Amino acid sequence: MLPSNGARIPDFALVNPFLEQLGLGELPPDRVMTHPGRHKKCSGFTTLGRGIFVKQLNAALGCPAPGVRRVRSFEALHVPGLSTPALLGADDDRNLLVFELVEGAEPADELAREGRFDPGLARRLGETIGTLHELPPTLHGTIDASASAYPPLEPLEGLSLTQYQAASAAVLQGWRLLQQDEEVKAALRALRRAEDGAAKVPTHGDFRLDQVLVADGRTQIIDWEEFRIADPARDVGMFVGEWLYLAADRAARVLHTGHAAQSKTVIDASREEVMAQATVELRAIQPMVTQFWDGYRSVRTETDPEFPLRVAAFAGWHLYDRMFSVVAKLAVLSMTQYVANGIGRKALLSPARIVELLEIGDFDAAVG
């Protein structure tokens, strides 16, 4: 089938021989569901009735993608209390990953948008990520410890020709805003320096809400291609950043539609109105972030004093990162992106304010 959601289909000339090799049968190309994202993905039932999820990583054939190796590394650990779809097969030459299909699963980002994400789920996820970060140092040597440029610094001064040619008009608009903001650029460089000096632990590396599946009351975390030894504040900051982005989107929608008796357009909204509505929405998401934090700290009782500030700063960068992902095919930035940029800027320049507002960490120590 042709994808209708911006997704790309894996190469079935490579997929089906591998599935046959695994004893799973073949996957009919015209009966699969495609999934959007950076990599080629699809799911469906094979000719032998097995429900599977297939991912083909973006790498040249014969050039093993590091993500395949990282997934294998994670699978070998069996982290207590952390569930993930079973890996049925991995092929380095073809850069393929095949997982058991989780039927009836709903992604957590969908639950959050629809108001069905509850505080209990937030706390359980905090406990789970805390458990991952608490894996004993004796296991660290089996995990990829290569550096990952996050946030990236080179594009702050200018995009490469390849990046420029691949960018949409909205992406270029976003980079222009960021490249002209010297304060934010300085804050991002400072975050990278702080990250370099932080104690490293096993991390998911790309912990967004769409990487969490909920089915029959069970929670599973997927997409471990970025699994590596890194600053734990990255994982926690991404989770916080997801909720900050949701708050920005909700604020933008209210500002765009206004109240029934007094409709307001995006252009009509003043800076004060934007900040006031953003604050309302930030307070609304605070319980979810706090529950995640409490669950996380119930497992990880020892973190460095600067940890909450780095979490807030990483959350701030996540809003910019989300912007570039969301507008990859758009011509202009939306109101959501402008609100998100405002919140992200605040988190990067004044992380202690975000720590206080969301009630994560010891605020007195953080500003101390």
Protein Blocks (a to p, Z undefined) as FASTA:
>chain_A
ZZfehpacddfklmmmmmmmnonopadfklcccdedjbdcdddddfkopacdddddddde
hiacfklmmmmmmmmnopghiacdddfbdcfklopacddddehiacfklmmmnopacfkl
mmmmmmmmmmmmmpcfklmmmpcfbdcddddfklmnoccfklmmmpcfklmmmmmmmmmm
mklmmmmmmmmmmmmmpccdddehlacfklpcceehiacdehjllgccddfklmmmmmmm
mmmmmmmmmmmmmmmnopfklccdfklpcfklmmmmmmmmmmmmmmmmmmmmmmmmmmmm
cccfklmmmmmmmmmmmmmmmmmmmmmmcfbdcfklmmmmmmmmmmmmmmmlmmmmnoga
jfklmmZZ
